[in-house]
Amino acid sequence: MTGFFDKLNSAIAQNNSLLVIGLDPNPEMMPGGDRSRQPDSIEALSHWLRTIIQQTADQVCAYKPSLGFYQALGAPGFELLMEVLDAIPPHLPIILDAKHSDLNTASRLAATIFQDWGVDAVTLSPLAGQDAIAPFLLYGDKASFIVCRTSNPAARVIQEYPPGQPPFYQHLVQEARTWGPPEQLGFEVGTSNPDALAQVRAIAPERLLFARSIWGDPQHLKQFLQAGLDANGNGLLLPVPQDWLREANLRDQLQQLNRSISPVRDEISQTAASCQLWTAPPSSPPHPHRDLILQLFDLECILFGDYVQASGVEFAYYIDLRKIISNPQVFHQVLNAYAQILDNLVFDRIAGIPYGSLPTATGLSLRLHHPMIFPRKEVKAHGTRRLIEGQFNPGETVVVVDDILISGTSAIEGAEKLESAGLKVNDIVVLIDHEKGVKTRLKQEGYQAHSVLTLSEIAQSLYDAGRIDGSQRDILLPH
């Protein structure tokens, strides 16, 4: 199944367009004025919306029906929505403008719009927090746009608070970036001020932005494009002005608008290519887990300062992976990354090393349908006094899951406890390898070590993304 971003990028390339049309059954916007009192208004609305689709399918990259307009029409409105969704060509993505924010109905609505209606993306209000957003992010091939700012003047007292400090909407963007990966979560930004859009782009350089309310002054189009496009001239969706939808020459207007946008996109992408050519050495392709690395950093799993490790050694940084379990979407990505390694290994059971990797081992056990055990950190003086918790048979092969390799001591000790009970350990899998020869030490002990990430990969990815400076990168790089 084609995911939202694949479908969107294909439509952008095919139609050379960043434009999105709102398909709203608003009688006041129809050609000829208000037809809401006509007995055939539903039929008239249907004909009008389907005509818009027919005229514009080769000039836009997506369509965006607003759920509220259809709800306002009652049961006939939902029938109309189904007609409109069916009329949209399958190669063009559908963004349902729902602005949903209710925790109790989030799971049911996500299943309805993504599975039953075949919608590709949805707009969501974030004020109920991550819990209300998470059900929508469980659909890996779909996307969610978090509404971070509106252009409504009455909202300024909330969005711009507190005075003289970074405003609330910017804090919202910073927080919501940790809820899901860039291929699933973008932002809707309603503003008539290009600077506000530029501020969101600076906070979330890797995210898709859907701009709203930008047509107050058409002369500002280039400024909005420069503010919202990413370094490659992409990453921005633009709404078609609603009053255009009543015009007979709609297709011609869209063609002209696309022609106005393309040179700005080309200029930005050429500038980026030129800068890379003359000021920087050729860069390697992004790390396959780049998005996970950025989210770990944004969750403050990677900290700089003077920290004493469990071994007593002092580092100028600290990696705290325990925060991952409090963020379901990042935890989901972490489990996926581990699973990619474990899928290529042969084992009967999964063993987590207490305490940091026990949640990960549990998640992998459920996902891969392999039973889990774990060696105790200390043996109880009461009860069964078992060294290994869980059921197993001597002679079985166990893969050890740990969170991080610094010295390798905890992983080796855990493996030795398992072996003392008659189990066989060949492989140890971790999220992060500090390098410094730890894998070589494990190999000398008879274990093959595998890691999702190395500290060098993390350091370089964060530096390339502009999250850390050169001195911080050097701190993370092995010496």
N, C-alpha and C positions, 0 to 999 in steps of 0.2 A: 504494500500500500504506500502510495506517495504521501510523504509528510507535508505539513503546511509550508515549511521553508523551501523545500524542493519545488513545490507547485508554484509558490510565489516567485522565486527566482527565475523559474522557467517562463512565467507570464511576463515578468519585467523584461527579460531578454527578448522574448518573442514580439511584444508590443512596444518595446522601448518606452515604457511608461512607468511612472511611480504613482499614478493617479488611482484613487479609490472612489467609487460612486456609492453614496448612501441611497438605498432603495427603501424609502419611507412612504407608506401609504397615507400621505398627508394631503387631503383634498385641497387645502389652500395653496399648495405648490403646483397643482395641476394646471396645464394650459387652459385658460378660460376662467380661472378663479375657483371659488368655493363650490364644490359639488356635493357637499356632505349631506344635503337634504334630498338629493335625487334618489329615487327608489333603486336605481341601478348603480349606485355609487361604488359598490364592491366590484362589479363587473368593469366599471370605468377605471377604477384604480388598477385592477389587474391588467387591463389592456395597456394602460399608460406605463406601468412598471415593466411589463414584458417588451414594450416598444423601446424603452430606454436600453434594456439589455441588448436587444437586437441591433440597435444603432451604435453601441459603444463597446461591444465585446472585443474589438481589435484595437481599442484605444486606452484601456485601463488594465491594471494588474490585479484588481480584486473588487468585490462588491461587499457592501456593508449594510444589511438590513437592520433597522433599529427595532428591537423586540417590543418596546413600549407602544409604538404606533399600532402594531398588530394586536397587542393585548387590548388596547382601547376599543377595538372593533368587536370584541367578544369572540364567540365561536367562529363566525365568518372570517374574522381576522386571522385566526390560526389556519383556516383552510386557504386563505389568500397567501399566507406565509409559505405553505407547502407548495403552492403553485409557483411562487417566485423562486424558491430554492430549486425547484425542478427545471425552471427556465434558464438558470445560469449554466453556461457551458461547463462541463466537468473539469476542464483543464484550468479554470480560473478559481482561485480560492475564495471562500466565503468567510467573512468576519462578522459574527453576530454581535451587534452593539447591545449588550444586555445590562452593563453596569451593575452586575449582580454583586451582592455583598452579604447575603444571609447564610450563616453557617449551617443551619438546620436543613436547608434545601439544596446545598451546594452539590452534594454527591448525586442526587437525583437529577438535577438540572444538567450537570456535566454529562451524565449518561445519556440523557435525552437529546441534547444538542449535538453531541459528538457521535454517538452511536445511532440514534434513531433518525436524526435529521441530516446527518452527514456534513455538519458544519466543520470548517477547518480551524477557526480561531474565535475567541470571544473576548469582549472587554469586561473587566472586573473592577469593582471598587475595593480598595485595600484596607479600609478602616476597621474591618473586623479581624484583620491580621492574617498571618500565614495560614492558619487553620482553615479559613474560608476559601483560600486560593488552592490549597493542596489537592482537593479532589479533581480539579481541572488539570493539574500537572501530572496526574497519574496516566494520562493519555499521551504517550511519548511522541506520537506523530502529529499532535495538535499544538496550538499555541494560545497563550493568554496575554492580553495587553492590560497592564495595570494602569488605571487612571491616576496619574500623579498630580495633575494640575488642570484646572478649568479656567476659561476666560471670563466667567461670570464675575462682575465687579463685586458682588456681595460676598464672594468667597475670599477676597483678599485678606480680610481680618484673620482668617484661619490659615490660608496658604502662605502668607507672607510673615507669619508670626515666628519668632519674636523680632521686634524691630532692631535693626543694627547688627543682626547675627544671621548666619545662614538660615534661610527660611524653612518652614516645615516641609514644603513639597520637596526640597532637596534632600532632607533627612529621609523622607519617604522613599525616594529613589535609591538612596544608599542602602537602606534596609531591605527593600524589596528585591534588590539584585541578588541577595543571598537565598531567595526562595526557589529559584529555578535556573536552569542553564539558559544561555542566550538563544539556543534553538527552540526554546519553549516559552520564554517570557520576554516581552517587550514592554514599552511604555506608551501610553497615550498622553500627549502634551497639548493642552488647549491654551493658546496664548496669542495675543496680537503683538507681542514683543519678541523680536528675534533673539535678544540677549537671554531671555528666559529659556528658550529652546537650546541655545548654546551652552547654558549652564547644565542642563540635563545631559546633553551630549558629552560634556567634559566629565561628568560623574559616571556615565555609563557608555564609554566609547565603543563597547562591543555589542550594544543592544539595538534592536530595531525600534525606531521611534515612529509613532503615528501622530503627525501634527494635526491640530484642529484650530479653527478660528483664526486662520492666517490671512484671510482675504479682506481685512479692513482697508488695507491700502495695497492695491496690486503692484505698486512700484516697489514694495518691499520683498517681492518674491525672491530675488537673487539673495537678499540678506538672509531670508529664512532657509534657503537652500544651503548657503555657506555655513549657517549655524547648525543645521540639523544633519546634513550628510556626513557620513564617516570619511575617513582618510582616503577611501577608495571610490568615493562618489556614490556610495550605496547607503543602505541602512535607514532610509526615510520613506514614509508613505505620506501622500498628500491628498486631502479631500477635494473633490470637485465642488465648486460653489453650488449650494442648493438651488439658487434662483436660476441657474443655467438649465435645470432639468425641465423647465417649462418652455425652453426655446426650441424652435423648429430646426435650427442649425447647430444642435448640440454636438454632433460628431465633428463638424468643422472647428468648433471652438476648442474641443479636446485636442484635435490635431495641432492647432496653433499653440496651445499650452504645452503640449509635449515638446514641440520644437523650441519653445523658450527655455524649457528645463534642461534639455540634453546638452547644450553647450556648457552650462555651469557644471554639470556632472563631469563632462569630459575635462574641463579645466582643472577640477579638483583632483581627478584621478591621474591626469598627466603631471600635475605638480607633485603628487605623492611619488609617482614613478621617477621623476626627475631628481627629487631630493634623495631618494634611495640610491639612484645611480651615482650621484656626485658626492654625497656626504657620508655614505655608509657602505660597508662591505656587503656583498651579497648575503642575504639572510637565508637560513634554512627554513623548510616548511614548519608551520606551527606544530607543536607537540600534539599528538592525538588526544591527550587529556588536558589540553590547555584550559578549557572552560572549567574543569574541576580544580585545576591549580588556582585559577583566579578566584573561584568561590571559596576555596580554603583560606586564601589570603583575606578575602572580604569578611569571612567569619572570624577573623583574628585567630586562626589556628597557627599562624606564623607570627611571632612577636620578636621585636628587637630590644635588647637590653642585656643586663648581666644576670644570667640564670645559672643555678647549680643543678646539674643533672643528677639522676639517681646514683650514678657511679661516683659522684663527688667532684667530677670535672666541671669547670665553669665555662660556659659558652656565652657568646655575645648575641645569642638568639635562643628562642625556645619554641618547640613545636608541640601544641596542645591539641591532640586529635579527639579528645573526649567531647568537644563541642559538637562534633559531627552528629552524634546520636540525637541531638536536640533539633536538628534540621532535617526533616524527612526527605526532602528532595536531594540534598547533597548526599545524605546517607544512601539513598537509592543509587546515585551515580557511583559512589564508592563500592557498593556491592556489585554493580555491573562491572567495574574495573577489575575487582578481584575475580569475579566469575570468568572473565575472559582468560585469565591465567589458569584457573582451576579446571576449566573445560579441557585443557590439553594434558592434564595429569591423571595418573591412575591411583586411586585410593578407595578405601572402604568407608572411612569415617573422617570427619573434620574435628580437629582439636583446637580450641581457642586457648590462648595463654592469658591467665588472669592478670589484671582485671580488665585492662584497656581493650583487649580484642574479643572479649566474650560477646558483646552485642553483634560484632561483625560476624563471628563464627555462627551465631544463632541465625542471623539473616541469611547467610550462605547455606546453612543446613536446610532452611525452609525453601530457598530458591532452587537449590540443586538437588533436593530430595536425597541428601546423604545424612545419615545420623550423626549426631554431635556428641563429643565427650570433652572433658577438660581435666588437666592435671591440677590438683589443688596447690595453692601457693604454700599452705601449711596444712598439716594433717590434724584433724580435730582430735581432742582427747576424749571424746564421747561418741555415741552412736556407732556407725559402722567403721569409723576411722579409715576410710578409703583414701588412697593416694590419688585415684582416678575416679571422677564422678561420671556416671552414665554407664550404659551397658555396652559390652564389647566382648570379642572372642580373641584369645591369644593367637598371634600369627597374622592378624589383620593388618592392612597397611593404613596408616593415618597420615594425613597432610596437616601440618601445623600452620595455623593462621596467627600472625602477630601484627601489631600495628606499625612498629617502627624498628629498624635495625640501627643501633648506635654502637654498641660493643658486641652484640650478639649473645650476650650471656643469658638473658632471660629465655630466649628461644632455645638455646642449647640445653639449659636446665630443664625446660619443659619437655623437650624431646627425650632427654635421658630418663625422666620419670615415666614417660609412656613406654619406652623400651624396657624399663625395669619390670613392667607388667606384662611383657611378652608381645608387645606391639612393635610394628616395624615403621620407621619414619625415614622417608627418602627426601621429602620436599618441605621447605619452609617458605611461606608466602607472606609478604608484608606490603603495606601501602607505600612506605617511604624507606629508602635505603640511604643512610648517611654516607655511604661509600667508605673511604679510608680503609679499604681492604677487608671489610667485615665479611663479605661474601666468600673471599678466599679463606678466611678463618673457618667459616662454616663448612666449606668444601673439604678442608683438612680434617674436620670432625666427621665427615661422611654424609653431609647434607647438601642438597642442591637448593640454593636460595633464589627466590624470584621476587621481584618488586614491581609494583605498579609505576612508581616514580622514584627517581633519584634526586638527591639534594641539588645536584648540578642542573638537572632539568627544571626543577622548580625555580631556582635562581635565575636562569636564563629566560624562562617564560615570563616571570614577573617583571624582569628588566625590559624585555621586548614590548610588553604591554604597558610600560610606563608606571607600573605599580610601585616599583622600588628604584632607587638611584644606583649609580655604579658602586658606591661604597657599601651599600647594603647587599648588592649582589656579591661583592667580594667576600663579605662576611659569611654568606651562605656557602660559597664555593669551597670544596674540600682543599685543605692545605697539606 
